[in-house]
Amino acid sequence: MESKKITIRKPEGKLGVLLVGLGAVATTFVAGVEAAKKGVRKPIGSLTQMGHIRLGKRTDNKTPLVREFIPLAGLNDLVYGAWDLFPDNGYEAACKAGVIPRDLLDQIKTDLSGLEPMKAAYDKNYVRRLEGKHIKNVPNKMDLAEALIKDIEDFRTKNNCNRLVMIWCGSTEAYCTVQNEHKALKALEEGLKANSANIPPSMIYAYAAMKCGCGYANGAPNLTVDTPALLELAQEKNVPVSGKDFKTGQTLLKTIIAPGLRARYLGIAGWYSTNILGNRDGEVLDDPANFKTKEESKLSVLDTILQPHIYPELYGNLYHKVRINYYPPRGDNKEGWDNIDIVGWLGMPMQLKIDFLCRDSILAAPLVLDLVLFMDLAHRAGLRGIQEWLSFYYKSPQTKEGLYPEHNLFIQEMKLKNTLRYLMGEEQITHLGLDYYQS
Ligand SMILES: NC(=O)c1ccc[n+]([C@@H]2O[C@H](COP(=O)([O-])OP(=O)(O)OC[C@H]3O[C@@H](n4cnc5c(N)ncnc54)[C@H](O)[C@@H]3O)[C@@H](O)[C@H]2O)c1
């Protein structure tokens, strides 16, 4: 597509970041931003803060920082709001999550302890492992939506926000598929009034956000905005949506390794992935109904990278297995093992073993920052509905119906950067490069 400069509203004033869930990921995100503002830590892992973008030809030597190239909100303009099932403030929640070393946590204690969560919209059927204590008690789900709308508007006024973005950093909900209530906005609204069991809390938050003219990013594999009803609302309210499920840890590595094996036409007979994880997320995912939501998201990545329908001899019989085991001693320090059975020339078998000793929330937090800033950018640029260019951040990228998602991290990165170039009226980079040799 030809690049032409799009009108992007300036990022003036405060950007309100509405965090649904104030657990390990959300508190690690806030802590990292505040530590970066104080200069005590670098925002490592964040493309918006540390990434550069090449413009023009390789010989032009033009590679500005992304945040200097495109108008993004600054870290000093962010203000946070949150909801959680537990009343712990940001500092207490971060201590419980146990991700951030205590000495660092104490340097940002006042920033975190000022973040008091609002009472959550809760339905036990969707997260059975947690006992919500800090929750709204109202007669039905439409009342919950209205209470959330009031929270959002009060937050906007109190913090004098110019713009808002909502991002789901809450637990993974029990598995659900598109039901009649999700097929049209009118049906969703009737379902909310009728207190339908088919409407999970995440849909109520997303509904409330969009009603307030605020975009919604989905960090969990929950169905939420991947439904006709909420996409209809996004169009009506001109707001962006994106999802699903932050791409970190094992799946991040999978979408780095698999494109390489495919590029060399190496066959894969099996890919066995298992994780041990001991945080609250691991506890919730120990429930088979919640694990099913995560499993679908984690399993989906290989198909569109390997394309077994085009390469049946190489990937037609691939056995792909993913497990998550709740193991409390590890806390947030997840260990992800992969065993990949590869087939090469002469049909000879080989094996690849990966043992990723990662920190889940340390990998997720910079994605929250980038998504908040890019969702705000999309909104100011008038982009509404699904933001496929943000696939880079998700395990299970949301796409328009009928389009398969891109899982290859390198294609996703190119798509993201070309979108930034497109928005700024810069030439897109195809990596063809013949012109260097033709003149
Ligand atoms: N950390 C990662 O690498 C990673 C990667 C992909 C996705 N995720 C997803 O991000 C989410 C957050 O992960 P985490 O490690 O911070 O989990 P966490 O359990 O520490 O935090 C989630 C918080 O959400 C709260 N919550 C649950 N339902 C809620 C509701 N209806 N309203 C308000 N709050 C609610 C819980 O009380 C909890 O404090 C999870 O869904 C997880 O699967 C995390």
The ligand as an ORCA input file, in Angstrom:
! r2SCAN-3c Opt
* xyz 0 1
  N       3.253    -13.389     32.471
  C       3.224    -13.832     31.261
  O       4.237    -14.124     30.673
  C       1.920    -13.936     30.557
  C       1.926    -14.273     29.203
  C       0.706    -14.358     28.536
  C      -0.455    -14.102     29.183
  N      -0.450    -13.812     30.507
  C      -1.741    -13.615     31.141
  O      -1.743    -12.367     31.794
  C      -2.668    -12.461     32.856
  C      -2.026    -11.906     34.110
  O      -0.950    -12.742     34.518
  P      -0.346    -12.571     35.983
  O       0.831    -13.443     36.046
  O      -0.260    -11.146     36.321
  O      -1.511    -13.235     36.851
  P      -1.899    -12.884     38.364
  O      -2.736    -14.021     38.820
  O      -0.708    -12.506     39.163
  O      -2.784    -11.562     38.214
  C      -4.070    -11.591     37.688
  C      -4.945    -10.782     38.623
  O      -6.226    -10.670     38.011
  C      -7.173    -10.622     39.037
  N      -8.484    -10.886     38.466
  C      -9.016    -12.060     38.057
  N     -10.268    -11.867     37.596
  C     -10.503    -10.538     37.688
  C     -11.612     -9.724     37.370
  N     -12.732    -10.245     36.875
  N     -11.540     -8.406     37.601
  C     -10.404     -7.847     38.134
  N      -9.330     -8.579     38.472
  C      -9.380     -9.895     38.237
  C      -6.684    -11.643     40.038
  O      -7.192    -11.391     41.327
  C      -5.164    -11.454     39.961
  O      -4.673    -10.610     40.982
  C      -3.084    -13.925     32.970
  O      -4.305    -14.119     32.296
  C      -2.002    -14.627     32.223
  O      -2.428    -15.866     31.681
  C       0.715    -13.706     31.210
*
